[in-house]
Amino acid sequence: MLIHDPRNPDPSGLMHPPRLQALAGARVAWLNNGWGSMRRLGSLIDPALRAAGAASVNFYEVPRNHAAAGDLLDEVARGNDAAIVGLAN
């Protein structure tokens, strides 16, 4: 039996990336893993994020039932200040 321990092995190290302090001027990534409900939710959240001050909402597709490729994650990290990732299935 394998039990995953989610605790950080180095409690002095950073466990989470810095939090976005405000949406004003932020570039927000939306990662969809191919589910139609995630696509629909993205179309609804886009105007809401922009109304809250986001500078852009950038949409990325991840192949359904697959992990995001490393180069895609690098692109998301370079071009955005925050990311929304979900299954929505």
CYANA upper distance limits for C-alpha pairs under 8 A (distance plus 0.5 A):
  8 ASN  CA     13 GLY  CA      8.48
  8 ASN  CA     15 MET  CA      7.15
 11 PRO  CA     15 MET  CA      8.30
 20 LEU  CA     81 ASP  CA      7.78
 20 LEU  CA     82 ALA  CA      7.24
 22 ALA  CA     26 ALA  CA      7.92
 23 LEU  CA     49 LEU  CA      8.08
 23 LEU  CA     52 ALA  CA      6.92
 23 LEU  CA     53 GLY  CA      5.95
 23 LEU  CA     54 ALA  CA      5.51
 24 ALA  CA     52 ALA  CA      7.47
 24 ALA  CA     53 GLY  CA      4.73
 24 ALA  CA     54 ALA  CA      5.72
 24 ALA  CA     55 ALA  CA      7.44
 25 GLY  CA     53 GLY  CA      6.55
 25 GLY  CA     54 ALA  CA      5.59
 25 GLY  CA     55 ALA  CA      5.02
 25 GLY  CA     56 SER  CA      8.36
 26 ALA  CA     53 GLY  CA      7.96
 26 ALA  CA     54 ALA  CA      5.30
 26 ALA  CA     55 ALA  CA      5.77
 26 ALA  CA     56 SER  CA      7.36
 26 ALA  CA     80 ASN  CA      8.05
 26 ALA  CA     81 ASP  CA      6.44
 26 ALA  CA     82 ALA  CA      7.99
 27 ARG  CA     54 ALA  CA      6.70
 27 ARG  CA     55 ALA  CA      6.07
 27 ARG  CA     56 SER  CA      5.37
 27 ARG  CA     57 VAL  CA      6.58
 27 ARG  CA     58 ASN  CA      7.88
 27 ARG  CA     79 GLY  CA      7.87
 27 ARG  CA     80 ASN  CA      5.25
 27 ARG  CA     81 ASP  CA      5.70
 27 ARG  CA     82 ALA  CA      7.14
 28 VAL  CA     54 ALA  CA      7.53
 28 VAL  CA     55 ALA  CA      8.44
 28 VAL  CA     56 SER  CA      6.60
 28 VAL  CA     57 VAL  CA      5.28
 28 VAL  CA     58 ASN  CA      6.60
 28 VAL  CA     80 ASN  CA      6.06
 28 VAL  CA     81 ASP  CA      6.49
 28 VAL  CA     82 ALA  CA      5.47
 28 VAL  CA     83 ALA  CA      6.07
 28 VAL  CA     84 ILE  CA      7.94
 29 ALA  CA     57 VAL  CA      6.27
 29 ALA  CA     58 ASN  CA      5.25
 29 ALA  CA     59 PHE  CA      6.44
 29 ALA  CA     60 TYR  CA      7.73
 29 ALA  CA     76 VAL  CA      7.18
 29 ALA  CA     80 ASN  CA      6.48
 29 ALA  CA     81 ASP  CA      8.28
 29 ALA  CA     82 ALA  CA      6.64
 29 ALA  CA     83 ALA  CA      4.91
 29 ALA  CA     84 ILE  CA      6.57
 30 TRP  CA     42 GLY  CA      7.63
 30 TRP  CA     57 VAL  CA      7.39
 30 TRP  CA     58 ASN  CA      6.48
 30 TRP  CA     59 PHE  CA      5.31
 30 TRP  CA     60 TYR  CA      6.60
 30 TRP  CA     83 ALA  CA      6.39
 30 TRP  CA     84 ILE  CA      5.47
 30 TRP  CA     85 VAL  CA      6.77
 31 LEU  CA     59 PHE  CA      6.60
 31 LEU  CA     60 TYR  CA      5.38
 31 LEU  CA     61 GLU  CA      6.41
 31 LEU  CA     62 VAL  CA      7.21
 31 LEU  CA     83 ALA  CA      7.83
 31 LEU  CA     84 ILE  CA      6.77
 31 LEU  CA     85 VAL  CA      5.60
 31 LEU  CA     86 GLY  CA      7.69
 32 ASN  CA     38 MET  CA      6.45
 32 ASN  CA     39 ARG  CA      7.08
 32 ASN  CA     59 PHE  CA      7.97
 32 ASN  CA     60 TYR  CA      6.70
 32 ASN  CA     61 GLU  CA      5.51
 32 ASN  CA     62 VAL  CA      6.35
 32 ASN  CA     85 VAL  CA      7.40
 32 ASN  CA     86 GLY  CA      7.44
 32 ASN  CA     87 LEU  CA      7.95
 33 ASN  CA     38 MET  CA      8.17
 33 ASN  CA     61 GLU  CA      6.42
 33 ASN  CA     62 VAL  CA      4.99
 33 ASN  CA     63 PRO  CA      6.18
 33 ASN  CA     64 ARG  CA      5.48
 33 ASN  CA     65 ASN  CA      7.83
 33 ASN  CA     66 HIS  CA      8.45
 33 ASN  CA     86 GLY  CA      8.18
 33 ASN  CA     87 LEU  CA      7.14
 34 GLY  CA     38 MET  CA      7.91
 34 GLY  CA     39 ARG  CA      8.06
 34 GLY  CA     61 GLU  CA      7.09
 34 GLY  CA     62 VAL  CA      7.00
 34 GLY  CA     63 PRO  CA      6.66
 34 GLY  CA     64 ARG  CA      5.42
 35 TRP  CA     39 ARG  CA      7.03
 35 TRP  CA     64 ARG  CA      7.82
 35 TRP  CA     87 LEU  CA      7.75
 35 TRP  CA     88 ALA  CA      7.27
 35 TRP  CA     89 ASN  CA      6.88
 36 GLY  CA     40 ARG  CA      6.67
 37 SER  CA     41 LEU  CA      6.53
 37 SER  CA     88 ALA  CA      6.26
 37 SER  CA     89 ASN  CA      7.05
 38 MET  CA     42 GLY  CA      6.56
 38 MET  CA     86 GLY  CA      7.83
 38 MET  CA     87 LEU  CA      7.38
 38 MET  CA     88 ALA  CA      5.60
 38 MET  CA     89 ASN  CA      7.98
 39 ARG  CA     43 SER  CA      6.96
 40 ARG  CA     44 LEU  CA      7.08
 41 LEU  CA     45 ILE  CA      6.60
 42 GLY  CA     46 ASP  CA      6.44
 43 SER  CA     47 PRO  CA      8.08
 44 LEU  CA     48 ALA  CA      7.52
 45 ILE  CA     49 LEU  CA      6.51
 46 ASP  CA     50 ARG  CA      6.77
 46 ASP  CA     57 VAL  CA      6.70
 47 PRO  CA     51 ALA  CA      6.46
 48 ALA  CA     52 ALA  CA      6.74
 49 LEU  CA     53 GLY  CA      7.00
 49 LEU  CA     54 ALA  CA      6.01
 49 LEU  CA     57 VAL  CA      7.99
 50 ARG  CA     54 ALA  CA      5.11
 50 ARG  CA     55 ALA  CA      7.05
 50 ARG  CA     56 SER  CA      7.38
 50 ARG  CA     57 VAL  CA      8.03
 58 ASN  CA     80 ASN  CA      8.48
 62 VAL  CA     66 HIS  CA      7.68
 62 VAL  CA     67 ALA  CA      7.70
 62 VAL  CA     68 ALA  CA      5.98
 62 VAL  CA     69 ALA  CA      8.46
 63 PRO  CA     67 ALA  CA      7.92
 63 PRO  CA     68 ALA  CA      7.72
 68 ALA  CA     72 LEU  CA      7.03
 68 ALA  CA     73 LEU  CA      7.17
 69 ALA  CA     73 LEU  CA      6.92
 70 GLY  CA     74 ASP  CA      6.67
 71 ASP  CA     75 GLU  CA      6.68
 72 LEU  CA     76 VAL  CA      6.69
 73 LEU  CA     77 ALA  CA      6.60
 74 ASP  CA     78 ARG  CA      6.62
 75 GLU  CA     79 GLY  CA      6.58
 76 VAL  CA     80 ASN  CA      6.35
 76 VAL  CA     83 ALA  CA      8.33
 77 ALA  CA     81 ASP  CA      7.86
